[in-house]
Amino acid sequence: MTRNLAFPFALSLALLASCSSLAPSKPTAELSASAPVVEVGRMISLSLRLGMPGGPPRITWSASSGTILPTLVDNEVDFLAPAEPGESRIVATASSGGRKIGAEAVVKILPAGGLKKTAEVIVEVDCGSLEKVWVDPAHPAENFAPPLKIKGTFSLDVDTGEAQAGGSWPSYAMFDDGSHGDRVAGDGIWTMRFVFQKTRTKVYFAFDDANAYRPGFESGLAWRLKLAWRGVDEAGAGEVSDANNLFFIPDRDQVVAWTADMAAKSGMHAEAPK
C-alpha cells in the first residue's frame, strides 16, 4: 500500500512560508527634502519614509541650524532656514516597540537671492557731489552737466533692463526721473538698472557727461570721477581692475553707488596730489 505524502509536504511548505513571513523585518528609514538647497529665511518640507513594524512610531527631529516646525501631516515637518548661509544637518529618529532607526540629510543654505538665475545691478551716481571738481590746474572747478551717461563692457536693452556681459563700450543715458531703477525723481542721483544672467564675468564701466572740457574719451569731470572712485572703493563693487577701470561682477543683486560721502573722502574737490 502506497501512502500519499503530498498533502503533509504541502502543509509543511505552507507553515514554513507563514513562519518566514512572521519573521521580524529590518526597519528602514529615508529622509527626503522638497529641495536640496534653500535661501536664508525660507522654508522647505522634510519627509521621513519608514519601513518599521509595530505601532505608530515616535519621531524626533533635530537640525544643526535653522528651525524644525511641526505640520499636520504624519512623518513630515517644515524646515525654516537660518539667517546665515551655510549647511544644516537634519536628523530624524523613529522609535517603536523597542526599536530605533534614524536618517539624516544635509541642506545647503544660500544667501538671499541665491536661487535666482538673474542678478539685478543698480548703478547710482550722486551728481550733486560733482560740483567744483578739480580736474587739472587749468580746470580746477568743473561742474556736472546733464545727462550722465554710463558705458562699459555690456549690452543693454534700456526699456527692459536686460543686459549681457561683454561689449565694446556702448554709451547709455542714465535716469533721474523715477524710472529705470531711479528711486526719487529729480534728486540729483542718476541711475541705471541692469538685469544680467548671473555670471562671474567682470563688467567694466565708466561715465560721461555733457561738460565741455573733454581731454580724452570722456569729459574731464567723468575722468576725475573714475579716478576718485577707484581711490576710495578699491575693495568694493568699484574695484580697481587690471585695465584701470571700475568693474562689478553680476553674480548677485547689488547696488553700485557713488555717494556724497565717497566724494568727500576722495579729495576730488581739491587739487590732485603731486
Backbone hydrogen bonds, N-H to C=O, Kabsch-Sander energy under -0.5 kcal/mol:
donor,donor_aa,acceptor,acceptor_aa,energy
5,L,3,R,-0.8
9,F,5,L,-1.9
10,A,6,A,-2.5
11,L,7,F,-2.6
12,S,8,P,-2.1
13,L,9,F,-1.8
14,A,10,A,-2.2
15,L,11,L,-2.5
16,L,12,S,-2.2
17,A,13,L,-2.5
18,S,14,A,-2.3
19,C,15,L,-2.6
20,S,16,L,-2.3
21,S,17,A,-2.1
22,L,18,S,-1.2
23,A,19,C,-0.5
23,A,20,S,-1.0
28,T,51,G,-2.2
30,E,49,R,-2.2
32,S,30,E,-0.5
32,S,47,S,-2.7
34,S,45,S,-2.6
38,V,108,K,-2.2
40,V,110,L,-2.2
41,G,82,P,-1.3
42,R,39,E,-2.1
44,I,79,F,-1.9
46,L,77,V,-3.2
47,S,32,S,-2.8
48,L,75,N,-2.7
49,R,30,E,-3.1
49,R,47,S,-0.6
50,L,48,L,-0.6
51,G,28,T,-2.7
58,R,95,S,-2.8
59,I,57,P,-0.5
60,T,93,T,-2.6
62,S,91,V,-2.0
64,S,89,R,-1.7
67,T,80,L,-2.3
69,L,78,D,-3.2
71,T,76,E,-0.7
76,E,73,V,-1.6
77,V,46,L,-2.1
78,D,69,L,-3.0
79,F,44,I,-3.2
80,L,67,T,-2.9
80,L,78,D,-0.5
81,A,42,R,-3.0
81,A,79,F,-0.7
86,G,109,I,-2.1
88,S,107,V,-2.4
90,I,88,S,-0.7
90,I,105,A,-3.1
91,V,62,S,-2.5
92,A,103,A,-2.9
93,T,60,T,-2.6
94,A,101,I,-3.4
95,S,58,R,-2.0
96,S,99,R,-2.3
99,R,96,S,-2.2
101,I,94,A,-2.8
103,A,92,A,-2.4
105,A,90,I,-2.2
107,V,88,S,-2.5
107,V,105,A,-0.5
108,K,36,P,-2.2
109,I,86,G,-3.6
110,L,38,V,-2.9
110,L,108,K,-0.6
114,G,111,P,-2.5
116,K,113,G,-1.3
119,A,196,F,-2.9
121,V,119,A,-0.6
121,V,194,F,-2.6
122,I,120,E,-0.5
122,I,254,Q,-2.4
123,V,121,V,-0.6
123,V,192,M,-2.8
124,E,122,I,-0.5
124,E,256,V,-2.6
125,V,190,W,-2.3
126,D,258,W,-2.1
127,C,125,V,-1.3
127,C,188,G,-2.5
129,S,126,D,-1.5
130,L,127,C,-1.4
131,E,129,S,-0.6
133,V,142,E,-3.1
134,W,268,M,-2.5
135,V,133,V,-0.5
135,V,136,D,-0.5
135,V,139,H,-2.5
136,D,139,H,-1.1
139,H,136,D,-1.8
142,E,133,V,-2.9
144,F,130,L,-2.0
149,K,208,D,-3.3
150,I,172,Y,-2.9
151,K,206,A,-2.4
152,G,170,P,-1.0
153,T,204,Y,-1.9
154,F,152,G,-1.6
155,S,164,Q,-2.1
157,D,162,E,-2.7
158,V,156,L,-0.8
161,G,157,D,-3.1
163,A,195,V,-2.5
164,Q,155,S,-2.1
166,G,153,T,-2.8
169,W,152,G,-0.9
172,Y,150,I,-2.7
174,M,148,L,-3.2
175,F,191,T,-2.6
182,D,179,S,-2.1
186,G,176,D,-2.6
187,D,184,V,-1.1
190,W,125,V,-2.4
190,W,188,G,-0.8
191,T,175,F,-2.7
192,M,123,V,-1.9
194,F,121,V,-2.6
195,V,161,G,-2.9
196,F,119,A,-2.5
197,Q,163,A,-0.5
198,K,117,K,-2.6
199,T,250,P,-1.6
203,V,248,F,-2.9
204,Y,202,K,-0.6
205,F,246,L,-2.1
206,A,151,K,-2.3
208,D,149,K,-1.8
210,A,145,A,-2.9
214,R,212,A,-0.7
216,G,218,E,-1.1
220,G,213,Y,-3.0
223,W,219,S,-2.3
224,R,220,G,-2.2
225,L,221,L,-2.1
226,K,222,A,-2.0
227,L,223,W,-2.0
228,A,224,R,-2.6
229,W,225,L,-2.8
230,R,226,K,-2.3
231,G,227,L,-1.7
232,V,228,A,-1.6
233,D,229,W,-1.7
236,G,233,D,-1.3
239,E,236,G,-0.6
239,E,237,A,-1.1
239,E,247,F,-0.9
241,S,245,N,-1.0
244,N,241,S,-1.6
246,L,205,F,-0.8
248,F,203,V,-1.9
251,D,249,I,-2.4
254,Q,120,E,-2.5
256,V,122,I,-3.3
257,A,255,V,-0.7
258,W,124,E,-2.4
259,T,257,A,-0.5
263,A,259,T,-2.0
264,A,260,A,-2.3
265,K,261,D,-2.0
266,S,262,M,-1.7
267,G,263,A,-0.9
268,M,263,A,-0.8
270,A,267,G,-1.6
